[in-house]
Amino acid sequence: MEDRRERVKRELLLEGLDCANCAMKIENGVKSLEGIDRCTVNFATKMLIFDVEMNEEEKALESVKKKVHSLDSHIKIKEKGVETHTLYLHGLDCAHCAGKIESEMGKIPAVQKASVDFVSKMLHITLAPEDSWNREKEKVIQRINKIESGITVEEEESASKEKNEHGRSILWRLGGGVLLTGIAMFASLPFPFEFALFLIAYAIAGGDVVYRAIRNIIRGRVFDEHFLMTIATIGAFLIGEYAEGVAVMLFYQTGEWFQSLAVNRSRKSISEMMNIRPDYANLKEGEGNKKVSPEEVKQGDIIVVKPGEKIPLDGMVLNGSSSVDTSALTGESLPREVEKGSEVLSGFVNKQGLLEVTVTKEYGESTVSKILDLVQNASSRKAPTENFITKFARYYTPIVVIIAFLLAFLPPLLFTGATLADWTYRALVFLVISCPCALVVSIPLTFFGGIGAASRRGILVKGGNYLEALNDVRYVVFDKTGTLTEGVFEVVHVHAEKSFTKEQVLYYAAYAEQHSNHPIAESVKKAYNGKVNEGLITSYSEKAGHGIEAVVDEEQVLAGNEKLMNLYSISYSRASEYGTIIYVAVNNRYAGYLVISDKIKQDAKEALKSLKRLGIKKTMMLTGDQKSVGENVGKQLGIDEVYAELLPQHKVEKVEELDKAKEKAEKLIFVGDGLNDTPVLARADVGVAMGGLGSDAAIEAADIVIMTDEPSKIAEAISLAKRTRKIVWQNISFALGVKAIFLLLGAFGIATMWEAVFSDVGVTLLAVLNAMRILKR
């Protein structure tokens, strides 16, 4: 039967695609993905075109991007014509409103994707390729204003700063409401005057709440906190509880004001933690300097950085020397010394001397820009708990309203002596208690705080979903070189057979490795101090997983591992030293070997111990190095399983084997250097890259990037994730527990409106304050 499900065509631009064979591999790889139809890669235009089922686009795009990166890590993927725009929603103080805005944006035909970050007050809009932002922007703003008239929409970030006028207005209204309520309660006035004062006090204190509730009802959006408060307080008036009706509204507004203060303070704390954006750059012009925006500086320009200033762009020190504070990027307090020729990154702070820096990357490609973009957009990848709470609130409130309605009218109909006024009051208390604000405000705040706290420790987490996934990690798989070891190789020993000298062995090895960029080859070339005459190399062939065959000065030279010696049936004596061994043969005669050593990272051993303490079941190491080297490193570090002499595809196979063996709820992370290990990073549940400072490939490839290259940060990230989840579930348990108790007390007529309001705004305030503990670690 023909599949009639509607499908849409998507086009991706593959920047950096310069290999026709790679294009074919990508086409075949993407074709094999579930849900992808009619996939083609046009090598000439660098376009990847495929069909995907509507409503499955986002999931399919993620799969396609991961597949492309796993096949060729150098390619940068851009959606053709697709642009993401950001709007700042000044005055967004209601998490429920944020959810409504996000939901409504998705109903605009031109909008492919919309995400509202309640914490940073940002709305991210992705348009369809054929739509114009200038044309659609007005529609978006009009839709937001219809949903929430109190929100001001701006395109500039500075416009989203809080203003004091709104807070002062609330205080004046609260003060007026309290004064009039006090007069009405204690002045012994005749009923008409007393009622009038209560009514005026109610209008002053809660008029805006009633207005929003009525407006939302007209637009078909009934169940929110404004509706619940309006029904509860008007109901109190109808049954003659005037003082309580006004008091509840005053208490509610006071709680909302305190909640707004707490949320804004938490926002400020997070933004201050990420205050690494440079304000200006001193551009050198002739004999003087001109203060300009970092965005105006071009690659190749020279900037001057004075003591105490942030380095605004990535570059190379041209003149001067100083110590720089890297803590904004790495969380490490130890300063780093820089001098002429040293690489410096945007976000570093110059502590001492005057530096002249040649800019190597424009601001949009700089380290600080990439980090800020990652952190700001991390909240669009919501954790499963966040998504659950959003869905929970959507169904929870209507159910509670129905129960309250039944609570008001069923007992008077079923039981003698049950009065409508009494049970209506209980139902109103029930309604006030039911507001889910504590959950919808505090949960995203906790995850965003966790991501912000991680980033200040040099751990970049690309989304709340990855932060939550770290809680379920039971298997950690490491690459060796550059991950557990320094990745800085040096020749520590040269052995020569009787008919050769050590100098000859090193000479032949250096010439054979001349055209290789592998770190081991670099160490051999560094150990050979003589000048290499490339004209003597007339033939060169690299044999994957074996080594190199070259013709040097008309002599055949073999340099590689034992497999290379066996391939050419060369009799050799096996080296007993630990390290990477390069065997050398000349004209099929064994000449000797070189021992190359790589230093284990200082904190690697403690990192493995910390992982075990956190409940990791198994640690593994996958390496392309020799078995003896891998096993020696594994033994020193206490790694459970070591697999050596693996090619990249073999690493993927090992990870897939372990993935099949683990339980469904368990997660596996792979830790690599972010470039050579891209296929495995993409295959793991969570890919962690030892990104190093400024490694573009690592930031692109992984789900989590360790900026300091320290393995111990992995345990720290897992620990932070567990702390984040603990606070999330504390808030969920506390909010639902308190509400459950007060709902029962309200239903049995024990709790009054006062307790009801505390269980709403009081619990919300406490949950927000608890969420902020993630920043105080």
N, C-alpha and C positions, 0 to 999 in steps of 0.2 A: 504494500500500500504506500502511496506517495506521502512523503513527509511534508505537511502543509504549514509547519511552524514558520513564522516570519523570520527572515534572516536579513542582516545588514552587512554592508561592505565596510571594512576598516582598512586604512592605509597608514603605514608607518615608514618614516624616513630613517634609513640606516646609515648614519654618518660614520665614515671611516671604513665603509665596505669597499675594499680595493682588491679583492681576490674572487675570481669567478668560481673557483672551487668552493670557497667559503659560502658564496651565495647559494650554491646548489645544496650544500650541507644544511644551511639554514632553512631552505625551502622544504627539504625532506623532513627535517626535524620538527618544524611547525606543523606540517601536514599530519604528523603522527599524533599530535595532541588531540585530546577528546574535545568535541564540539567545534572543531575548525574544519571549514570546507573550502574548496577551490583556492588553495594557497599558491601564490606565485611570487618569486623574487626577481625583479628587473635589475640586473647588474648595472646597466647603463644609467638608469635614473636613481638607483639605490633605494627603490621602493619595495616594501613588502606589503602585498595586498592579499586579504583573506576575507572570507565570509564567516559570520558568527551568528548564533541565534540571538534574537532580541531578548533583552532582560538578563542575558548572560555575558554581556559585553565586558563588564569590569573584571569579572573572574577570568575570562578568556584573555584579556589584555595582559593581566599579571602573569598568566602562564606563558604567553608568547614572549614577553619581555625576559622572563627567567630563562626560557629555552634559548633565546638568541644570545644572552650573556653567557650561558654555559657553553655555547659553541664558539663564540668569539668575544672575549672580554673587552676588546678595544673598541667595539662598536657602541656608539651612543644612539639611543632610540628617541625619535621625536614623532609625535602624532601629527600627521600632515594637516596643517591649518588649524589644529586644535590649540586653543589658548586658555589658560587659567587666569582669572582675574580675582583680585582681592578687594573686598569692601570692609570698612571698619564701622561697626554698629555701636555708635556712642549711645549710652543709656541702656544697654542690654544687661539688665540685672536679674533676669528671670530665666532659669534653665529650661522651664517648660516652654516659654516663648521661643527660645533658641531652637527647640525641637520642632515647634510649629513652623518657624521660618524655613528650616531645612526641608521639612516635608512639602511646604508650599512651593519652594523653588523648583523642586523636581517636577512640578506640574506644568511649568513653563515649557512649551515645545522646544525652544532653542537650547535649553539647558540640558547638557548631557549628564552633569554630575554637580551636586551642591553639597557643601559640608560647612556647618557652623561650628566654630570653636568657641564655646561659651566662656572659656577661661581668658583667651586673648581678645575676645569680641570680634573675631574675624570671620567673614563669610567668603569661602572659596567657591568660585563659579567657573565651571568648564563648559564652554559653548560648543555646539556642533560646528564643523569646519566651515560651512557656508554662511554662518550667521555673523553679523557685525556687532561688536561690543557697544559701540556708540549708539546703535539702534536699540539694542536689548537692555542696556543699562537702565534706561528710564522705566521700562516694564518691571525690572527687578526691584527698583526703588519704590515704585508705586505699590507693588505687591507687599513689600515689607511694611510700608506705611499703613496699608489696610489692616495688616495683622497686628502691628503695634505702633500706634501713633506717637508714642513717647520716644521712639528711637530716631536718632539722626544718623543718616547714612553718608559716609565720607570715603573718598578714595585715598586720602593721605593719612598715614599712620598718626601723625601729630594731632589730627582732629579727634582722635578717639580718647584723648586724655580726659580724665574726670573733671567736672566743673563743680564748684561749690554751691552754685545757685540752687540746684535741685535739692541738695541736702538741707540748705537753709529754709527752703519752701516747706519741706516736710516738717521741720522743727516748729516753724510758725503755726502750721495747721494743727500739729499735735498739741502745741501749747494752747491754742484757741479752743480746741475740742475739750481738753482737760478742764480749762477754766469754766466753760459753759456747762459741762457735765457736773462739775462741783457745785455750781450755783443751783442747778436744777435739783440736785440731790439733797442739799442741806439748807436751802432758803425757805422751805415751807410755802411754796407758791401755789396758787390755784391750779387745778389740772390743766386748763388750756395753755397757761403760760409755761408750766413745767414741761408739758409735751412739746411745745414750740421750741423751748431751749434744747431739749434732747434731740429734736429733729434737726435743728440748725447745727448742733455739735456733731451729729452723725454726718450731715452733708459736708461739713468742713473736714472732718477726719477721714471719711471714706467715700466722698463723692467720686473721686477718680476711679476707685475700685468698682463701684456700681456702674459707672459709665463704660468701663472696659468690659464688664460682664455683659451688659446689654448689647454693646456693639458686637461682641463675639457671638452672642446668641443669634443676632440678625444675620451674621455671616455663616451660621451653621456650625460654629465651634463652641460647644456648650461646656464641656467638662474640663475646667481648669480651676486654679485656686481662687480667681476672682469670682467665678460663679458660685463656688462653695461658700466663700465668705459672705457674698451678697445674700444668698438664700438663707444662711444661718442667722445673719443679723436682722434682716427684714422679718424673718420668721419670729425672732425674739420680740420685735415691735408688735407683730400681729397678736401674740399671746400676752402682751402687756408687760414684757420684761424690757422696758425702755433703757434703763440704766445699764443693764447687762449687754444689750445690743450695741450701744455706743461704746461701752468699755471694751468689748471684744474687738471692735474695729480699731479702737485706739491701740490696744495691745498688739493686734496684728500688724498695724502700720509701724509701731515701734520696733517690733521684731524684724520686720522687713528692712527697716533702716539699719539696724544693727547687723543684719545678715549682709546687706549691701556693703557696709563698712568692712566686714570680715572678708567678703569675697574680693573686694577691691584691694584690700591690704595683701591678700594672698597673691593676687595678680601682680601687684607691685613687687612682692618678694621674688616671684619667679622671673619677672622681667629684669630685676636688678641682678639676679644670678646670671642672666644671659646678656648683661650689658657689655658686650664686646664689640658692638658696631662702632667703627671709627667715625668721628664727627667731621673731620677735615683732613686734608693732606697739604703739606708744604711743598708745592711744586717749584723746582729750581728753574729760574728763568734768568739767563745771563749771570750777573753778579748778585742778584737778589732772589727772594723767595715770594711766591704768591700763594695765599691760602685759598684752596679750592675744595669742592666736594670730591670725595674719593671716586665717584662715578665719572668725573671729568678727566681723570688721569689715564693715559694710554700706555700700552706695553712699550718699554724702551725709555720712557720718561724717567727723570731722576727726581727723587723726593728727598727732603731733609727731615730727619726725625730728631727732635730735641729731647733732652733728658726729661722723663716724666710723661712723655707723650706715647699714645698707642701707635704702633706701626700700622698704617691704614691699608697697605696692600702687600701681597707677596712679592718678594724680590731678592736681590743679591747685594750684599754690602759692597759698595764701591770704594768708600773711604771711611775711616774711623774704626774704633773698637769700643765695645761696651758689654755690659751684662744685661740680659733681657729676662723679664718675668714672663714665663709661659703658662702660668697657673690658669688664666682664663680659658685656655684650650685644653690643658692636660690635667688640671687640678693639682699639679705638683708645685710646691713652694720653692724648690731649689732653682736658683737662677742659672741661666745658660750663657756662657761666654761666646761672643761673636766678634769677628774681625773681618778684614777685607777678604772677600771670596766666600764668606759664610752665607748660607741661605737663611732668610728670616721670613716669618709668616705674619699676615694680618691678624691682629688680636694680641700679639706680643706687646709688652710694655717696655720701652727703653728706660733703663734705670740710671745710667750714668753719662756716658759720652755722647757726643754729637755724631750721628750716622748719616751718611749719604747712601741712598739705596737705589739701585736700578730696578725698575718695576718689571717683573716677569709675567704677571697675569693682571688683566684688567679686573675691576672690582667684582663684576658678575661671576667671574671664574675663581675668585680668591677663596682661600680657606675659610675666612670668617663669614663670607657670604654663603658658602655651601653649608656651614654649620648652622647658621641662623635659619636658613631655608629648611633644613632637616628638622630642627626643633620646632619651628613654627608650624610646619605641616604634619608633624608627627600625630597630632590629635585627630587628623582626618582618618587615620587607620585606627579605628576604635577597637578596644579590647572586647572580647565576648561578654564580659560582665557589664560593660557600658551598654552594649546593644540590648542585653537582657533587661536592664533597668529601664531603658527607654520603652521597650515593648510592654514591660510590666506596668509602668505608669499609664500607658495608653488604655489598658484594659481594667486596671485596678480602680481608677476613679469612677467610671460609669457603673461598675458593679457595686461600689460603696453607695453611690447615689440611689440605686434601685433598692438596696437593703434599707437605707434610711427612709425611703418612701414607704416601704412595707412596715418598718418599725413604727412609723407615725400613725398609720391607719389600720393595720391588722389587729393589734391588741384591743383598741376600743370596740372593734366589731366582734371580737371573739370572747373577750373576758368582761364580766360584769364588774363595775367599779373602776375600770380603766378609763381615764379621761383623755380626750383628744389633746387638750392643752399640755398635759403632763408628758404624753408620749411624743407629741410634736417637739417639745423641748429636748427630750432625749435624742430624737432623730437629728435635731439641729446640732447638738453637741457631737453626735456621731459624725456628722458631715464635716465639722471643723477639724476634728481629729484626723480625718482621712487624707488630707493633703499630702502628696508624696514628695514635697519639696526637698526634704532632708536627703533623699536618695539621688534625685536628679541633679542636685547642685553639687553635693560632696563627692560623688563617685568620679565624674570626669576631672574634678579639681585634684583628686588624689593621684590619678594616673598622670595628669599633666605635671604635677609636682614631682612625681617619681622620675619622669623623663628629664625634667629640668635639673633635679638633683644628680642624676646620672651624668648629664652633660657637663656639670661642673667638676666631675671627677674624671673627665677625659673619656667617658663612655657615651657614644652617640647611639641612641635607640630610635629607630625609624618609625615607631608606632606603639601605641598601648597594647596592640595585639602581640607584639614581640616581647614586650615587658611581661605580660601575663604568661606567655608561653614558657618563659624561663623558670616559672614555678614548677613545671612538670618535667623539666629536664632530668633524665636519669642516665644518659649516655653522653660522654664528651669525647669527640674524636679530634686529635691534633695532627696537623702537619708538623714536621720537625724543623726544617731550616727556616729561620726567620720568625718562627713561632715559639718553639721551646728553646731554640739556640739563637745566638746573636746573628747568624747569617754572614758573619765576617770570617772568611777562611784565610788560613796561612799555612805555608809549607813548613812543617816542623821537623821533617827528616827526609833525607835522600839516601837511598841504598843503591849501590852500583855493583854489578857482577864483575868478575875478575878482569875481563877484557875491556871494560869501560870505566871511565872515571865519573865521579858524582857530577862534575861540571858538564860532561857530555850528556848524561841522563837528563839533567835540567835543561840543557840546550835543546835537545830533541823534543822534550815535552812542551817547552815554551813555543817552539815553532809550530808544533802540531795544534796547539790550543789558540794560535794567533787569531783566528777568525771567529772564535766562540765568545759569546757574551755571558756565559754561565759564571756565577760567582767562583766556582772552583777553578775555571780556566783563568779568571782574573787573578786569583791568588798565585797560580803558576807563573803567569807573566810578570807579576810583581816581584816574585822571588828571583827571577832571571834578570839580572841587572844590565845585561848587555843589550845593544841595539839590535832589533830584529830587521833583517833585510828581507822584505816580503817578496822580492824578486826571486828568491831561492825556493819559494813555495810554488810548485808548478801544478799540484793537484791537491784537492781537499775534499773529503767526504765524511759527513757526520752520520754515524750509525746509531739510531735511537735506542737507548737502553744499553748500549755497548761502549761507545767511545768514538775515537776519530782515527781515520786513516788519511795520511798525507804523504806527498812526495816532497822531500826537503833536500835540495842540492843533489838531486838524482838518486836519493836513497829513500826506500819505503820506510815510513815511520808509523807505528801503531801506538796509540796512547789511550788507555781506557781501563775497564774493569776485567775481572776474571773471564767473563763471558766473551770478551773480545779476544783474549788470548786463546780460549778454547775454540772459538770460531775459526781461527787461523792455525790451529793445531800447534801452538807454540808451547814448548816445555818451559815452565817457570817455577820459581820457588815462592810459595805462598807467604805473604807478610803476616807477622804475628801481632803487630802494633794495632792499637785502636785508632780509628780515624778513617777518612776516605782515602782509599789506596788507588793510585794511578800507576798501572803497569806500563812499561815502555819496552817496545821491541823495535829493532832496526834491521831491515832486510831479513825478517823472520828469525832473528837471533834475539833472545831475551837480554835486555840491557840493564834492567833494574826497576825500582819503583819509587814513588814519592808518597809520603804520608801527609795528608792535609787534615787539619783539625779545625773544628768549629766549636766555639765556647758556649756552654750551656748558660742560659740567662740566669741572672742572680736570684730572681724570685720564683723560678720555675718549680723548684722542689716544694716550696711552701704553697704554691698555687695548687699543686696536685693534692697535697694534704688537706687544704681548705675545701676543695671540691668533695673529697670523701666525707668530711665533717658535715657537709650540706646535703648528704644523702645520695650522691652520685653512685650508681651501681657499678659502672664499668668505665674505665678510661682506656683509650686506644691511641696508638700513634701510627700514622701512615707516612712512609717516606720512600723516596726514590733512591736513597742512599743504600750502601751495602748492608747486608744483614748484620754483620759483626758490629758496625757502627751504630745502627739503629738499636740493636739489642743492648749495647753498652749504655746508650743514652737512656733507654727505657728502664734499665736496671738501676741507674743512678737516681732516676726520678720516681721510681715506684709505679710505673705505668703497667696496667693489667695485661694488655696485649700489644705486641709490636709486629707490624707487617712492613717488610723492607723490599727494596728493589722493585717498586711499583711505578708504572707509568700513570699519567693522569686518569686514563679510562679505568685502570685497575682500582684506583682510589674510589671512584664512583661506584664500582661493583661492590667493593667492601662495605661502603656506607649503605648501599641498597640491601645487602645481606643482613646487616645489623638492623636496618629499619624493618625488615620483614619479621625478624626474630623478636623484636620488642613488643610490649603490649600496646594496644591502640591508644590509650590515654597518655602513654609515655612519650617524651620528646627527646630528640637527638640534636645536638649542636655540633657543627664542624668549625674548627678554628684554624684559619690559614692566613696566608699573607695577602690575600685579596686580589692577586693578579694571576699567578700560575694555578691557583686552586679554585678559580671561578666555577668550573663545572661542579665541584663537590659542594661549594658554598651554596650554589643554586639548588642542589639536590637535598640538602639537609633541611630539617624542620626549621632550624634557625641557623643562619650563616653568620659567623663572627669573624671579622677581618682584623688582623693586626695591622691597622691602617697606617701607622706611622704618621708623622705630621705632614700633611699636604699630599697624601697619596690619593689622587683622583680615582684611580681604578678601584681602590678599596672602598671608598665612599659610595661608588656606583654599585659595586657588586654585592655587598653584604647587607644583612638586616640590622646588624649591630657592628659598630666600628670602635675598636680600642685605639684611641689616639696616642697612647703612651707606649704601645708595643709591649706592655707588661702582661704576662699570663695571669698574674694574680688579680687583674681587673675582672676576669671572667667570674671568679668566685664572688667578687664584690658586686658585680652586676646581678648575679643570682640572689645574693643576700638582699640587695636593694629591692629586687622584684618581690621577694617573699615579704619584706617589710611593707611594700605597697599593697600587696594582696591582703595582708593582715589588717591594715588600716581600713581597706575597702570593706572587708567582712565585719570588722568591728562596727563600722557605720551602718551597714545593712542590718546586722543583728540588733544593734542599739535602737535604730529608728523603727524597725518593724516590731521589736519587743515592746518598746514604750507605747507605740500606737495600739498594739494588740491589747495591752493592759487597759489603756484608757478607752478603747472602743468598748470593751466589756463593761467597764465602770460606767460609761455613758449610757450604754444600752439598759443597765439596771438602775439608772437614775442616781448613781453615787457621784459621778464626776459632773462638775458644772462647766459652763462656758470658759471660765478662767483656766481650769486645768486643761480644757480642750485646746485653747490657744497656746498654752505652754507646750503641749505635746506636738504642736505644729512648728511654730517659729522657734521655740526654745530648743527643740531637738535639732532643727536645721542648723541653728547657730552653733551648737555644740559639735555637730557632725563636721561643719566647715572648719572649726578650730582644730578638731582632731585630724582632719585631712592635712592640715598644714604642718603636722609633726614630721612629715616625710622630709621637710626642708631643714629640720633642726638636728639631724643626725650628726 
